[in-house]
Amino acid sequence: MKQDLQINKQNAIEFYKMAYSGEPKKAVELYVGSEYIQHNPLVGNGKQAFIDYFSEMSRDYPDKSINFIRAVAEGDLVALHTHQIWPGNDQYVTMDFFRFDEHGKIVEHWDSIQEIPDNTKNGNLMY
């Protein structure tokens, strides 16, 4: 089945937004396929580990926020570039990659996170 790149991008954003805002179980029910392979070393493998991690994050950091800067899709992959603001005004740029199965469901995830410094040598934003 050919991937619908626009739908996959929107579903990746909705999945992440829903989990990030405190509804990881609903996010998994709506957007995850039969398996969920996790590559973030701080999160366990599988659906329940994802739900547990985001539930704990929501409980411990209810005032965090996320802005989706861009989404790029190719084949069965979607990349999200985000700007996150955490309590204490800690700010991060993240890159998340999601692999979709033939039914348009998320089945694998990779990510990278970098704290935004106060100053840069080049003067450019990180997003």
C-alpha positions, 0 to 999 in steps of 0.5 A: 500500500502506498503511504499517504505522506500528508496524512502520516505527517498529520498523524505523527503530529497529533500522536506526539501532541496527544501523548505530550499533553497527557493522553498517551494511552489515547494516542497509542490507541489511535495512532500506533500499530500492532507493535511499537519499537522504541530507540530512545534509550530512556524509554522501554520498548513497546506500547505500555512502556511509552504510555508509562513514560509519557504519563510520568512526564505529564504528571511531573512536568504539567507546564511543559509546551511543544511547538511543531516547527516542521514535518517532513515525510518520505516513504514510510518515515515522518520527521518532526522538528520541535521546540520544547519549553520546560519548567524553569524555561529550559528549552530544547530542539528535538528531532523525532522520526516515526516509521509507519506500517502499511496501514498508516500506523506508527510502529517505530520511533527514534529521537534526538534532543539538544538544549538551546544555548543562550548564544550561538557562534553563528547567530542562527536559531536552532529551528 
